[in-house]
Amino acid sequence: MSKKISTLSTIITQLKRSITAMTVQLSSSRTNYLARRPHRTLRLTRRRDYTRSLTLPGYWAFTNEVRAILWQYRKTFCLLALTYATVTAALVGIASQDTYATLTDALSETGGEIFAGNLGALGEAGLLFVTATSGGLAATPTEAQQIYAALIGTLTWLTAVWLLRSIMAGSSVKLRDGLYNASAPLMSTALVGLVLIVQLLPLALALIGYSAAVSTGLLAGGVEAMLFWLAAGALGLLSLYWISSTCIALVVVTLPGMYPLRAIKTAGDLVVGRRMRILLRLLWMALVVIATWALIVIPIILFDIWIKSVAPGLAAVPIIPVSLLLMSSLTIVWAASYVYLLYRKVVADDAKPA
């Protein structure tokens, strides 16, 4: 009996020690977290208490800085984009030329030719641009094609980041080295990307709600429309709030020995007190991409309409599908370069949270 009591006493003592150690660890973790994140959600913080420096060039100046680096190493990055486009065409496919030709013929019946002095073709090109960029020319991809597309896009992102990190370190790089060495953090990056997708769910929910509200006439006016826009706006802002740090985490996770959760935590620490400025830079990047697509793809569509009206034998040549594929590959390289260089600017200013 005494042995049982002694054993039970020993177990209780060990349990108390474990609970005490766990309590100390949790308290230390909470203290560290409060030191790294001094601002509480849904609790007002005075401006003087959250000012944190972040020295960044102007919007145009930073965009030009990214462009200058890519242009300096244009051969490497163009080969990267071309490799991505080729592999995508082989495994995933390109937009349907037949669908594009059918849509063009249907629009041409009601539109004029801009080369004949009629602006109808400009509107036609604009509609074709919206249809093409929204995926209206591509058939519904299979599950295998979706996996291939996600994998190829992730590898392109990783390769662009690896090349830029080596370039900024002063190393002489080749695309071959990037293709062979950049895929090490593939699984970690995929997990961070999954977190990013989850964070976009509130925005997706708002878009689904918008479609339902349009079909039911909820947005005709009144209190219902006001409440819907308030709820949709809140959901959209929530997604933007989350992804402003996760986009930086997609670069942090490529560091050697970095784990996904640690990358997300580190990125969150980097954007504390700077989130709005970083978010505005990311929105500017998206705006630049949209404007660039419009300035390049719409003239290509106008040229395609004209050349095929002059030489009908070229109707089967997939000028637009190939152009869309190349633009997509260049967009991934540009976005990866922009976010990586933005990350370096944030890291360079190592000011602590106020």
N, C-alpha and C positions, 0 to 999 in steps of 0.2 A: 504493500500500500504506500509506504514511504517513497519507494522508487517511482511509482506512478506520479505521486505528488511532486517529486523533484523534477521528473521529466516534463510535467505540465508547466511547472514554474519556469523551467528553462525555455520552453516554447514561447510562453507569454513574454518573457524577457526579450527574446530575439524578435518577437513580433513588435514589441514596443520600440526597439531600436530601429527596425525597418521603417515603422511609421514615422519615427522622429527624423530619420535620414531623408525619407521621402518628403516630409513637410519642409525641411531645410532646403532641399533641392527645389521644390516648387516655389518657396519664398524667394530663393536666389534667382530663379528663372523669371519670376514676376518683377523683381527689382530691376533686373537687366532689361526686361521688356519695357518697363516704364521709363528707363533711362534712354532707351533707343527710340521709343515712341511716346513722347511726352504729351501728345494730344489725344483726347478721348473722343470716340464717335458720338455724335449727337450731343456734344457738349461744347458750348461756345468758347473759343480761345481768342483772346485779344490779339490784334494784329502785331503789336509790339512783342508778343510772346512766341510767335511762330515764324518770324522772319528768318530765313536761312539763305545764305548767299548761293548763287548759281550763275557763274559768269559764262554767258553764251553769246556767240555772234548774233547779228540780226537774222531774220528769217531768210532773206535773200542771200546774205553773206554766207550763212551756214550751208544753204542749198548749193551755192556755188562752190563751196569748199568740198562738199561731197562729190560734185560733178568733176572738179579738177582732179581729185585723186583717182576717180574711175577713168577719166580721160587719159591720165598719165600712164595708167596700166590697162589701157583699153584692149590691147590684144588678149591679155589673160582673161579679163572679165567678159569680153565678147565671145571668146572660145567657151567659157563656162556657160554663158547663156545659150550658145549654139548647141553645146552638148546636152544641156537640159531639154532644149526643144526637140532634138533628135530622138532622145530616149523617150520623151513624152509621146511623140508621134508614133514611135514603134510600139509602145506598150499601152497607151491610152487612146491614141487616135487624135484626129483634128476635127474641127467643125465640118459639117456636111456642106460640100459645094453644091449639091443638088438642092438642098433646102434654101441656100443663099440665092441660087439662080431663080428658083421658083418665086421667092419673095421679091426679088428684083424685078422680075417680069410683071408681077402683080402690081407693084408700085409704079412701074413705068407706064401702065395703062392710064393712070390718072396724073402723073407728073411729067413735067417737061425736062428738057436737057439744059443744064446751066451753060454749056458751051454754045448753045444756040440763042442765048440771051434770056433764058427763062430761069427763074430761081427755083422752079419746081424740083430740080435734081438736088438742090442743096437740102431741101426738106426731106427728100427721099434718102439722101446720104445720112442725114441726122437720124431718121427713123431706123435705117439699117444699122447705124452705129449703136443705138440703144439696144436694138434686138441682139446684135452680135455680142456686145459686152455683157449683156444680162444672161447669156447662155442660150438664147433662142435658136441658134443655128446648130447646136450640138444635141445629139440624141442622148437620152437618159443613160448615163454610164452604169455599167454593171458594178457589183460590189468589188470585184477584182480590179477594175479600172479605177475606182475611187481609192482603193488601197495603194495602187501604183502611183496615182497622182499625188497623194499625200506623202508617200515615201520619197518620190523624186523631188517634190518641192522642199521637203525637210533637208534632204541631202544638198540641194542647191544652196539653201540658207546656210547650212553648216560650212560648206566649202567657201562661200563668199566671206563669212566671218573669219574662217581660218586664214584665208589669203590676206585679208585686211590686217589681222593681228600680226602676221609675219611681216607684212609690208611696214606697218607702223613700228615694228621692232627693228627695222633696218635690214632685214634679211632679204636675200634674193630668192624669189619664189617662182615656181612653175605650176601650171594648172595640174599637172600630173601629181605633184606632191600634195596639193590640196585634195584631189579626188581620192588619193590613197589614205591620207591621214586625218581628214576632217570628220569621218563618220564615227569616231570613238564615242562621243556623247550622244549617239542617235537615240538610245532608249531614254536617257534623261531628258533630252529635248522633246521627245514625243510625249512624255508625262507632263512636262510644263505646257506643251501645246494642248493637251487634254484639259488641263486646268483653265487655259484660255478659252476653250470652247464652252466649258461649264459657265465661266463668267459672262459669256455672251448670251446665255439663255434668257436673262431678263429682257435684253434688246429683242431677241427673237420672239419672245412672248408679246412684246409691245407691237411688233410688226404683224403677228398673227391676229392680235386684237384689232389692229387697224383694218385689216382685210375684212374681218367679221363686222366691224362697225360700218364700213363702207357698204357692204352688201345688205345690211339691215337698215341703213338710213339713219344710224345713230348720230352721225356727224352733221346732220342738217342744221343743228343749232340748239341752243338752250342749255340748261344746266347739265344734261347728260353729256353733251359734247365737251363742255368745260372740264367735267370730272374725268372724262376719258383722256383728254390731252394732258391733264395733270398727272394721272397715273402712268400714261405712256412716257411722259417726260421723265418722271422719277425712275422708271425702269431703265430707260436709256442712259440716264446719268449714272445709275448704279453700275451698269456694265462698263461705261467709260472710266469710272473711278477705279474699278478693279483692274482693267487691262492696262492702265497707264503704268503700273509697276510690273505686270506680267510680261509686257513687251520687252522691258529691260531684262527681266529674268531669262528670256530666251537667249540673251547674249551671255549673261552671267553663268548660265548652266554649261556653256562650252568651255569654261576654265577647267584645267586638269584637276581631277579629283573632286569636282563639285557634284553634289547630290541635288536632286530636284527641289526637295523641301527647303534645303539650305539656300539654294539659288533664289527661291521665291522670297524667303525671309530677308536675304541680303538685298534683293532688289527693292523690297518694301522699305528697308532702312534707308536706301539711297534716295528714294523719292519723298520721304517725309519732309514736309515743309516746302516741297518743290513740285508737288503733284500737278498743279494746274499749269505751271510753265512747261512741264514735260508733256502733258496731255495736249496743250496747244501746238507743240512742235510735232507731235504725232498726227494731229489733225491737219496741220500744214503739209506734212508729207503726203497724206491721202489726197489733199486738194491738188498738189503738184502732179501726182500720178493721174488723177482724173483729167486735169487740163492737158497734160502731155498726151494722153490717149486721144483726146478729142482733136488736138492739133495735128497729130500724125495719122490717125486712122481715118478720119473723115476725108482728108485729101486723097488718101489711098483708095477709099471707096468711090470718090468722084472720078479718079483716074480709071478705076476698074469699070465703072459704068461707061465712060467715054471710049476706052480702048476696045471694049467688047461690042459697042455699037458700031465702031469703025471696022473691026475685024471679028465677025461673029464666030469664026473658027476657034477663037481663044476662050469661048464660053466655058469650056471644061477646065481651064487652068485655075487652080484654087489660090488665087492671089490673096483674097481676104482671109480664108482660113489659115494660111501660112503666116500672114502678117499678124493675125491675132495670137498665134502660138509664139512667135518671136517676141511680140510685145509683152506677153505674159511672162516669158523667161527673163526678159530684161527688167520687168517690174520687180520680180523677186530679188534679183541681184541688187537693184537700186534700194529696195526697202531694207534689205539686210545691211547694206553699207550705211544707209542713213541712221538706222537704229544703233548700229555698232559705234559709229562716230559720235552719236549723241551720248551713248553710254560712257565713252571715254571722256567727254566733256564733263559729265556728271561726276565721274570718279575723280577727275583732276581737281575738282573743287571739293575738298574733304572736310568742309565745315560741318560741325556737329549740329544736331537739331537744337533749336532754341529751348 
